[in-house]
Amino acid sequence: MSKQSAVNVFDVTAFAEDVERFRVRRGWSKAEMADVCGISLSTFKMFVQGNRPPGLFLVCVLADICDLSLDKYRINEGI
């Protein structure tokens, strides 16, 4: 599977929005959320702003922390 096709099967924007909603509900700053995830603040900011797609490991970490099902973000089940 090419890199581009992998991106096309996952709604990164919706995922980032839900992660950001979770962070706000929790009352965490972006720096606190980044720390919990084990990433830099700049990486977290770029992710939620849509400037950097997360790698698979970060997606899994965020989904676990935020208790999100990745099935919700699937946009092309034919692949």
Backbone torsions as a table, in degrees:
resi	resn	phi	psi	omega
1	MET	NA	129.8	179.6
2	SER	-73.7	161.5	-179.8
3	LYS	-60.4	-42.1	-178.2
4	GLN	-65.0	-40.9	-179.6
5	SER	-67.1	-32.2	177.4
6	ALA	-65.0	-39.2	178.4
7	VAL	-65.2	-35.1	-176.9
8	ASN	-72.0	-9.6	-179.1
9	VAL	-101.9	1.0	-175.9
10	PHE	-134.0	125.5	-179.3
11	ASP	-83.3	88.0	-177.1
12	VAL	-63.7	-37.5	-178.3
13	THR	-62.4	-48.9	179.3
14	ALA	-63.7	-39.0	178.5
15	PHE	-62.6	-46.7	179.3
16	ALA	-61.6	-39.6	178.7
17	GLU	-63.3	-41.9	179.3
18	ASP	-69.0	-37.3	176.2
19	VAL	-63.0	-43.6	179.9
20	GLU	-65.1	-40.1	176.2
21	ARG	-61.0	-42.8	177.9
22	PHE	-59.4	-47.2	-178.4
23	ARG	-59.0	-45.5	-178.7
24	VAL	-65.8	-45.6	178.4
25	ARG	-59.3	-36.0	-179.0
26	ARG	-74.4	-18.5	-178.6
27	GLY	80.8	18.8	-178.8
28	TRP	-89.7	144.1	170.6
29	SER	-74.6	166.8	176.5
30	LYS	-62.7	-35.9	178.7
31	ALA	-64.6	-40.6	178.2
32	GLU	-65.1	-42.4	179.6
33	MET	-64.1	-43.8	178.2
34	ALA	-59.8	-42.0	-179.8
35	ASP	-63.4	-44.0	178.6
36	VAL	-60.8	-36.2	-179.3
37	CYS	-80.6	-14.8	-178.9
38	GLY	78.3	29.6	179.4
39	ILE	-127.1	167.8	179.0
40	SER	-74.8	156.8	176.7
41	LEU	-60.1	-41.4	-178.9
42	SER	-64.2	-37.8	177.1
43	THR	-64.0	-44.1	179.4
44	PHE	-63.5	-44.8	179.5
45	LYS	-60.5	-44.6	179.7
46	MET	-61.9	-37.5	178.9
47	PHE	-64.1	-51.5	-176.4
48	VAL	-70.4	-23.5	177.1
49	GLN	-85.2	-4.5	178.9
50	GLY	81.5	16.0	-178.6
51	ASN	-95.4	-6.6	-179.9
52	ARG	-151.3	114.8	177.0
53	PRO	-70.0	141.8	-179.5
54	PRO	-76.8	150.1	172.3
55	GLY	-76.0	168.9	-177.6
56	LEU	-58.9	-41.3	-179.7
57	PHE	-61.1	-45.6	-179.8
58	LEU	-65.3	-38.7	176.5
59	VAL	-57.9	-45.7	-179.3
60	CYS	-65.4	-41.4	178.5
61	VAL	-62.7	-48.3	-179.3
62	LEU	-63.7	-42.2	179.5
63	ALA	-61.4	-40.2	179.4
64	ASP	-67.2	-47.7	-179.1
65	ILE	-62.1	-42.7	-175.3
66	CYS	-90.2	-0.3	-178.4
67	ASP	54.7	51.6	180.0
68	LEU	-108.7	138.1	174.8
69	SER	-86.5	125.1	-178.7
70	LEU	-68.0	-20.3	177.6
71	ASP	-58.8	-31.5	-179.4
72	LYS	-60.6	-26.8	-172.4
73	TYR	-101.7	5.9	178.5
74	ARG	-74.9	128.9	-177.8
75	ILE	-117.7	-5.3	177.7
76	ASN	-146.3	94.3	-175.3
77	GLU	-76.3	-8.7	-178.8
78	GLY	-75.8	-8.9	-176.5
79	ILE	-100.9	NA	NA
